[in-house]
Amino acid sequence: MCLSVFAIAMAYLESAVVVYLREIYYPNGFDFPIVLGPVWIAAIELGRELATVIMLLTVAVLASRDRLESFLHFCYLFGVWDIFYYAWLKVFLNWPESLLTWDILFLIPLPWLGPVLGPVLVSVGLIAGSLALLRYRARGIPVEIPLWGWALEILAGLIVIASFIWDFRVVLEERVPETFNWPLYSAGMALGIVVFFLILRQVRGERARA
């Protein structure tokens, strides 16, 4: 419960900052093309994004007993934070208009962009997956992610990230995005889901033998 409260509060803080930025750079409402501000403002934005991730990770570590639990708590925190970030923006600005509304998602190491539905689905997966494994651990059932599982899940994550940065030049060239690489995104999501259920089957096998 405390982790959820923290993530929701962090989302409020993050969305409030975005409200101020949009009031400055998009007084008539946020839309593409992206307004490129001064370099020093961009540097501060990069630092803010990194600081947000560090804060979520720090709380995850403090709330956990070991590295795996820290990772699972971080996934849960990140997912809740991301979903409520958009929920608060909807409350404050009545934005996004729909889940297919385009957004600039992240700036590290390159600009990420795509429909809001993309990161929201990733967050739902992070929440569901982390809660499933945390519940097994809470029941005393051993949860171990094999090396192949880590490798394939990382690959899946990189594929999804690649779909977000596929057309990053749209931001740098101040253009309006036309199409999102849904096939690449879907491939990454599908791989991540399949690998997760293979890991879950292995955990259930350990439970049966226990």
PyMOL commands that set and color helices and strands:
alter all, ss='L'
color gray80, all
select helices_A, chain A and resi 2-25+39-62+67-93+117-138+147-165+169-172+182-209
alter helices_A, ss='H'
color red, helices_A
select strands_A, chain A and resi 102-106+112-115
alter strands_A, ss='S'
color yellow, strands_A
deselect
rebuild
show_as cartoon
